[in-house]
């Protein structure tokens, strides 16, 4: 646990996959072809708290969806990379944009498409219901599945390791 806290204490940027991480991976399609996704409000609040503490957020997803752009913009996430089945180029752009090293970046994934980036970052995280290969590679696994509180766990882990969680929570008491 000490190594995990050390890794988390260095994080300045968290990159999330979307389908299966910020959502439960279900894709809802209407008769009109419109795509719908369900996002967890507590995950979103955790993401806002993490940003307010100075940690940047980004998403890299293999799919392209207007609803993802709208949700991320509503949370203040400006680094939104959609349609990247090969995620390393997007990762490199984000890393350069923020002037960070690999050990200052965390990545949260659930499927094999996430493995190349997870091998590079300082803190690789798998959601509880991730593919077994992803869980095996991860430095840490959430107890909650994707779209059901996993992102909130990630945010609180990093906030706690950086000594910011207790003061934030105290402000709500």
Phi, psi and omega per residue, in radians:
X1 nan -0.528 3.126
X2 -1.100 -0.751 3.125
X3 -1.106 -0.707 3.112
X4 -1.056 -0.818 3.137
X5 -1.115 -0.658 3.095
X6 -1.111 -0.793 3.106
X7 -1.048 -0.830 -3.095
X8 -1.143 -0.549 -3.126
X9 -1.182 -0.381 -3.118
X10 -1.561 -0.137 -2.991
X11 -1.258 2.261 3.089
X12 -2.089 -0.150 -3.137
X13 -2.599 2.325 3.037
X14 -2.067 2.222 3.085
X15 -1.896 2.243 3.120
X16 -1.921 2.416 2.810
X17 -1.273 2.915 -3.121
X18 -1.836 -1.231 -3.060
X19 -1.182 2.064 -3.111
X20 1.645 -0.143 3.100
X21 -2.094 -1.078 3.084
X22 -1.499 -0.246 3.000
X23 -2.209 3.028 3.115
X24 -1.448 0.080 3.105
X25 1.619 -0.155 3.110
X26 -1.284 2.494 3.048
X27 -2.043 2.094 3.130
X28 -1.799 2.139 -3.120
X29 -2.072 2.213 3.100
X30 -1.452 2.896 3.108
X31 -1.004 -0.476 -3.130
X32 -1.485 0.057 -3.140
X33 1.536 -0.053 3.123
X34 -1.177 2.393 3.128
X35 -1.748 2.404 3.123
X36 -2.180 2.530 3.083
X37 -2.413 2.625 3.089
X38 -1.881 2.221 3.093
X39 -1.951 2.570 -3.128
X40 -1.512 2.197 -3.099
X41 -1.108 -0.650 3.134
X42 -1.196 -0.623 3.024
X43 -1.017 -0.801 -3.137
X44 -1.071 -0.716 3.127
X45 -1.143 -0.686 3.071
X46 -1.058 -0.692 3.124
X47 -1.139 -0.694 3.098
X48 -1.123 -0.785 3.123
X49 -1.054 -0.729 -3.140
X50 -1.102 -0.750 3.105
X51 -1.125 -0.704 3.124
X52 -1.105 -0.412 3.116
X53 -1.488 -0.035 3.087
X54 1.805 0.041 3.111
X55 -1.590 2.252 3.123
X56 -1.379 2.654 3.091
X57 -2.171 2.624 3.074
X58 -2.594 2.817 2.991
X59 -2.258 2.497 2.982
X60 -2.284 2.128 -3.108
X61 -2.348 2.569 3.140
X62 -1.307 -0.410 -3.121
X63 -1.718 2.892 3.069
X64 -2.118 2.237 -3.076
X65 -2.665 2.293 3.101
X66 -1.093 -0.605 -3.118
X67 -1.132 -0.575 3.079
X68 -1.146 -0.806 3.120
X69 -1.028 -0.795 -3.117
X70 -1.095 -0.779 -3.123
X71 -1.150 -0.776 -3.122
X72 -1.144 -0.718 3.092
X73 -1.092 -0.648 3.128
X74 -1.154 -0.422 3.106
X75 -1.622 -0.042 -3.141
X76 1.478 0.269 3.116
X77 -1.520 2.094 -3.110
X78 -1.802 -0.361 3.105
X79 -1.538 1.582 -3.069
X80 -2.100 1.920 -3.121
X81 -1.994 1.903 -3.108
X82 -1.983 2.645 3.106
X83 1.387 0.425 -3.124
X84 -1.856 1.525 3.046
X85 -1.182 -0.544 3.010
X86 -1.825 1.905 -2.908
X87 -1.574 -0.259 -3.105
X88 -1.045 -0.729 3.099
X89 -1.030 -0.716 3.086
X90 -1.139 -0.733 3.109
X91 -0.994 -0.828 -3.129
X92 -1.086 -0.692 3.103
X93 -1.086 -0.796 -3.132
X94 -1.121 -0.796 -3.138
X95 -1.017 -0.804 3.131
X96 -1.140 -0.770 -3.115
X97 -0.976 -0.659 -3.091
X98 -1.698 -0.076 3.106
X99 1.112 0.728 -3.065
X100 -1.934 2.811 3.011
X101 -1.722 2.861 -3.117
X102 -0.948 -0.690 -3.056
X103 -1.249 -0.136 3.095
X104 -1.697 0.094 -3.055
X105 -2.102 2.395 3.016
X106 -1.955 2.609 3.085
X107 -2.329 2.371 3.141
X108 -2.023 2.088 -3.087
X109 -2.391 3.071 -3.119
X110 -2.471 -0.254 -3.039
X111 -2.386 2.979 -3.024
X112 -1.057 -0.440 3.084
X113 -1.066 -0.370 -3.111
X114 -1.533 -0.257 -3.031
X115 -1.009 -0.776 -3.123
X116 -1.003 -0.732 3.114
X117 -1.244 -0.713 -3.121
X118 -1.052 -0.540 3.110
X119 -1.210 -0.349 -3.044
X120 -1.647 -0.563 -2.942
X121 -1.377 2.848 3.117
X122 -1.292 -0.438 3.134
X123 -2.453 1.780 3.116
X124 -1.673 2.199 -3.068
X125 -2.163 2.366 3.056
X126 -1.955 2.456 3.016
X127 -1.309 2.793 -3.017
X128 -0.970 -0.640 -3.083
X129 -1.747 0.430 3.128
X130 -1.189 2.824 3.023
X131 -0.948 2.465 -3.112
X132 -0.945 -0.601 3.125
X133 -1.184 -0.567 3.103
X134 -1.268 -0.775 3.117
X135 -1.055 -0.679 -3.124
X136 -1.141 -0.678 -3.110
X137 -1.325 -0.496 -3.002
X138 -1.110 2.561 2.993
X139 -1.304 -0.456 -3.100
X140 -2.688 2.626 3.092
X141 -2.147 2.427 3.062
X142 -1.302 2.815 3.031
X143 -1.549 -0.413 3.126
X144 -1.598 2.571 3.066
X145 -1.321 2.945 3.098
X146 -1.015 2.412 3.127
X147 1.318 0.041 -3.070
X148 -2.285 0.607 3.085
X149 1.937 -0.049 -3.123
X150 -1.101 -0.760 -3.120
X151 -1.121 -0.642 3.113
X152 -1.105 -0.725 3.088
X153 -1.035 -0.743 3.139
X154 -1.074 -0.838 -3.132
X155 -1.053 -0.762 -3.122
X156 -1.228 -0.604 3.060
X157 -1.023 -0.844 -3.096
X158 -1.201 -0.776 3.107
X159 -1.035 -0.740 3.141
X160 -1.142 -0.799 -3.133
X161 -1.104 -0.454 3.137
X162 -1.671 0.130 3.089
X163 1.266 0.373 -3.068
X164 -1.908 -0.240 -3.051
X165 -1.194 -0.905 -3.098
X166 -0.999 -0.819 3.106
X167 -1.092 -0.669 3.110
X168 -1.093 -0.818 -3.127
X169 -1.162 -0.611 3.131
X170 -1.101 -0.526 -3.139
X171 -1.190 -0.280 3.104
X172 -1.660 -0.186 -3.075
X173 -1.339 nan nan
